[in-house]
Amino acid sequence: MQRLLKPIKISQPVLQRMESARSDCSTDEDLSFIETLRADAQNPMIKNFSQEDSLADDTKDLEEFLNSLD
């Protein structure tokens, strides 16, 4: 005969744990990182990984993405 398993009681939902772990990060550091990425995206001479000049369309797409993070 198979024993019945006891239900497991979760004291804190997983999503809430993830949010509390995220809140340990500094918001100022996050904003600083986003501003650095935005400044790099606005630089027309920025290089991509293949050492070629970035296209203006790619830079605009990156800029739009970064603006959506705010």
MODELLER restraints for C-alpha pairs under 7 A, 6 or more apart:
rsr = mdl.restraints
at = mdl.atoms
rsr.add(forms.Gaussian(group=physical.xy_distance, feature=features.Distance(at['CA:34:A'], at['CA:66:A']), mean=6.88, stdev=0.5))
rsr.add(forms.Gaussian(group=physical.xy_distance, feature=features.Distance(at['CA:38:A'], at['CA:63:A']), mean=6.18, stdev=0.5))
rsr.add(forms.Gaussian(group=physical.xy_distance, feature=features.Distance(at['CA:38:A'], at['CA:66:A']), mean=6.42, stdev=0.5))
rsr.add(forms.Gaussian(group=physical.xy_distance, feature=features.Distance(at['CA:40:A'], at['CA:46:A']), mean=6.75, stdev=0.5))
rsr.add(forms.Gaussian(group=physical.xy_distance, feature=features.Distance(at['CA:41:A'], at['CA:59:A']), mean=5.39, stdev=0.5))
rsr.add(forms.Gaussian(group=physical.xy_distance, feature=features.Distance(at['CA:41:A'], at['CA:62:A']), mean=6.38, stdev=0.5))
rsr.add(forms.Gaussian(group=physical.xy_distance, feature=features.Distance(at['CA:41:A'], at['CA:63:A']), mean=5.98, stdev=0.5))
rsr.add(forms.Gaussian(group=physical.xy_distance, feature=features.Distance(at['CA:42:A'], at['CA:59:A']), mean=6.85, stdev=0.5))
rsr.add(forms.Gaussian(group=physical.xy_distance, feature=features.Distance(at['CA:45:A'], at['CA:53:A']), mean=6.41, stdev=0.5))
rsr.add(forms.Gaussian(group=physical.xy_distance, feature=features.Distance(at['CA:46:A'], at['CA:53:A']), mean=6.43, stdev=0.5))
rsr.add(forms.Gaussian(group=physical.xy_distance, feature=features.Distance(at['CA:46:A'], at['CA:54:A']), mean=6.35, stdev=0.5))
rsr.add(forms.Gaussian(group=physical.xy_distance, feature=features.Distance(at['CA:47:A'], at['CA:53:A']), mean=5.02, stdev=0.5))
rsr.add(forms.Gaussian(group=physical.xy_distance, feature=features.Distance(at['CA:47:A'], at['CA:54:A']), mean=5.79, stdev=0.5))
rsr.add(forms.Gaussian(group=physical.xy_distance, feature=features.Distance(at['CA:48:A'], at['CA:54:A']), mean=5.94, stdev=0.5))
